[in-house]
Amino acid sequence: MPAISIRGLDDKVVDRLRRRAKRHKRSLESEIRAILEQEAEHDQRLNAAKRIRKIAKKLTPAFKGVNTLELLREIRGYGPDRP
């Protein structure tokens, strides 16, 4: 696993990170790792959502005037009497 060094971090920031790590019962290194992993995951979800919106925007004209609820029911094999 690659190592990362962060230089020039303000002492106040390090103190806040230490307090946060203590609250979560982790080492400072584990806390920083958790923060980085969480932010990377969040960024990945945002990128996925952006791609979905882009695809939906392209598909919207194709479905203009289509009852999407009825279309989903048909795709799933539901009859008209099944909600």
Rosetta silent file (secondary structure, phi, psi, omega in degrees, C-alpha in Angstrom):
SEQUENCE: MPAISIRGLDDKVVDRLRRRAKRHKRSLESEIRAILEQEAEHDQRLNAAKRIRKIAKKLTPAFKGVNTLELLREIRGYGPDRP
SCORE:     score description
SCORE:     0.000 S_00000001
   1 L     0.000  134.276 -179.604    0.000    0.000    0.000 S_00000001
   2 L   -68.581  150.454  177.020    1.448    3.412   -0.882 S_00000001
   3 L  -100.676  145.315  179.036    2.400    5.816    1.900 S_00000001
   4 L  -125.450  132.741  174.801    1.290    9.441    1.896 S_00000001
   5 L  -112.228  138.600  177.381    2.963   12.280    3.802 S_00000001
   6 L  -119.258  114.280 -178.966    1.199   15.551    4.475 S_00000001
   7 L  -101.178  152.934  172.386    3.511   18.431    5.283 S_00000001
   8 L    75.326   19.589  179.221    2.651   21.852    6.607 S_00000001
   9 L   -76.196  132.613 -178.671   -0.620   20.872    8.252 S_00000001
  10 L   -60.749  139.889 -179.566   -1.710   23.413   10.838 S_00000001
  11 H   -57.890  -35.740  179.496   -1.360   22.224   14.441 S_00000001
  12 H   -63.587  -37.840  178.581   -5.003   23.120   15.111 S_00000001
  13 H   -65.606  -44.368  179.580   -6.117   20.807   12.314 S_00000001
  14 H   -62.545  -41.757  177.987   -4.009   17.973   13.701 S_00000001
  15 H   -61.251  -43.324  178.790   -5.457   18.563   17.178 S_00000001
  16 H   -63.571  -40.225  178.257   -9.017   18.431   15.804 S_00000001
  17 H   -65.314  -38.845  177.836   -8.192   15.225   13.939 S_00000001
  18 H   -63.452  -43.600  178.586   -6.721   13.712   17.106 S_00000001
  19 H   -63.249  -41.324  178.400   -9.868   14.590   19.081 S_00000001
  20 H   -63.431  -43.232  178.460  -12.037   13.147   16.332 S_00000001
  21 H   -60.442  -41.378  179.717   -9.942    9.953   16.276 S_00000001
  22 H   -63.294  -42.263  178.107  -10.301    9.657   20.048 S_00000001
  23 H   -60.178  -36.023 -178.730  -14.103   10.016   19.804 S_00000001
  24 L   -91.456    4.384  179.086  -14.158    7.209   17.231 S_00000001
  25 L    56.980   47.983  178.213  -11.682    5.116   19.269 S_00000001
  26 L  -130.088  164.788  171.364   -9.133    5.066   16.457 S_00000001
  27 L   -75.752  164.059  177.572   -5.541    6.070   15.978 S_00000001
  28 H   -58.578  -43.905  179.697   -4.867    9.328   14.171 S_00000001
  29 H   -61.975  -43.414  179.460   -3.693    7.362   11.144 S_00000001
  30 H   -64.657  -38.192  179.031   -6.828    5.193   11.119 S_00000001
  31 H   -64.557  -45.802  179.459   -9.053    8.254   11.421 S_00000001
  32 H   -63.848  -39.798  177.411   -7.367   10.001    8.500 S_00000001
  33 H   -60.943  -44.771  179.996   -7.585    6.789    6.453 S_00000001
  34 H   -61.969  -42.461  178.943  -11.320    6.526    7.220 S_00000001
  35 H   -62.084  -46.294 -179.396  -11.889   10.157    6.213 S_00000001
  36 H   -64.184  -42.381  178.892  -10.027    9.692    2.923 S_00000001
  37 H   -64.218  -42.109  179.567  -11.866    6.449    2.122 S_00000001
  38 H   -62.929  -43.692 -179.545  -15.228    8.045    2.915 S_00000001
  39 H   -68.159  -36.996  177.793  -14.508   11.048    0.708 S_00000001
  40 H   -65.335  -40.439  177.936  -13.286    8.864   -2.161 S_00000001
  41 H   -65.308  -42.610  178.955  -16.489    6.786   -1.946 S_00000001
  42 H   -60.543  -43.427  179.530  -18.616    9.940   -1.827 S_00000001
  43 H   -63.019  -39.764  178.916  -16.844   11.268   -4.912 S_00000001
  44 H   -64.144  -41.109  178.500  -17.451    7.983   -6.742 S_00000001
  45 H   -65.628  -38.894  178.503  -21.187    8.134   -5.909 S_00000001
  46 H   -63.522  -41.950  178.343  -21.371   11.730   -7.131 S_00000001
  47 H   -63.954  -39.524  178.045  -19.731   10.761  -10.412 S_00000001
  48 H   -64.610  -43.483  179.187  -22.171    7.862  -10.831 S_00000001
  49 H   -62.598  -38.566  178.920  -25.125   10.162  -10.147 S_00000001
  50 H   -64.076  -41.709  178.746  -23.787   12.646  -12.692 S_00000001
  51 H   -65.163  -40.411  179.222  -23.505    9.884  -15.320 S_00000001
  52 H   -63.116  -44.475  178.546  -27.051    8.705  -14.568 S_00000001
  53 H   -61.471  -38.277  179.327  -28.425   12.245  -14.950 S_00000001
  54 H   -64.383  -43.801  178.410  -26.590   12.592  -18.268 S_00000001
  55 H   -65.083  -44.454 -179.890  -28.079    9.327  -19.586 S_00000001
  56 H   -60.421  -38.520  179.405  -31.542   10.266  -18.308 S_00000001
  57 H   -63.276  -38.576  178.875  -31.309   13.617  -20.078 S_00000001
  58 H   -69.830  -34.450 -176.945  -30.538   11.842  -23.347 S_00000001
  59 H   -82.204  -22.360 -175.331  -33.418    9.380  -22.855 S_00000001
  60 H   -51.698  -48.463  179.575  -36.050   11.914  -21.795 S_00000001
  61 H   -60.786  -31.416 -179.077  -37.102   12.896  -25.349 S_00000001
  62 H   -68.306  -25.816 -177.352  -37.518    9.214  -26.271 S_00000001
  63 H  -103.901   10.644 -179.832  -40.042    8.733  -23.453 S_00000001
  64 L   -62.926  126.816  179.862  -42.025   11.917  -24.001 S_00000001
  65 L    84.043    0.229 -179.528  -45.715   11.060  -23.784 S_00000001
  66 L   -94.879  134.070  175.438  -45.009    7.534  -22.499 S_00000001
  67 L   -79.299   98.801 -173.822  -46.645    6.444  -19.253 S_00000001
  68 H   -65.685  -30.676  177.161  -43.506    5.173  -17.542 S_00000001
  69 H   -63.336  -45.770  177.761  -45.445    3.516  -14.731 S_00000001
  70 H   -64.297  -38.316  178.900  -47.371    1.394  -17.248 S_00000001
  71 H   -62.477  -44.142  178.343  -44.133    0.674  -19.101 S_00000001
  72 H   -63.553  -41.376  178.056  -42.485   -0.588  -15.898 S_00000001
  73 H   -61.094  -41.063  179.448  -45.478   -2.760  -15.103 S_00000001
  74 H   -65.486  -44.001  179.791  -45.327   -4.259  -18.585 S_00000001
  75 H   -61.003  -39.913 -178.108  -41.585   -4.888  -18.327 S_00000001
  76 H   -81.824   -4.783  177.213  -42.051   -6.603  -14.958 S_00000001
  77 L    82.098   19.367  178.418  -44.920   -8.698  -16.286 S_00000001
  78 L   -82.393  141.627  175.197  -47.606   -7.135  -14.111 S_00000001
  79 L   -83.112  172.597 -178.651  -51.145   -7.148  -15.346 S_00000001
  80 L   -65.223  -22.095 -178.234  -53.397   -4.100  -15.245 S_00000001
  81 L   -88.463   -7.386 -179.160  -55.026   -5.318  -12.021 S_00000001
  82 L   -97.866  126.419 -178.628  -51.729   -5.597  -10.089 S_00000001
  83 L   -71.177    0.000    0.000  -50.480   -2.383   -8.424 S_00000001
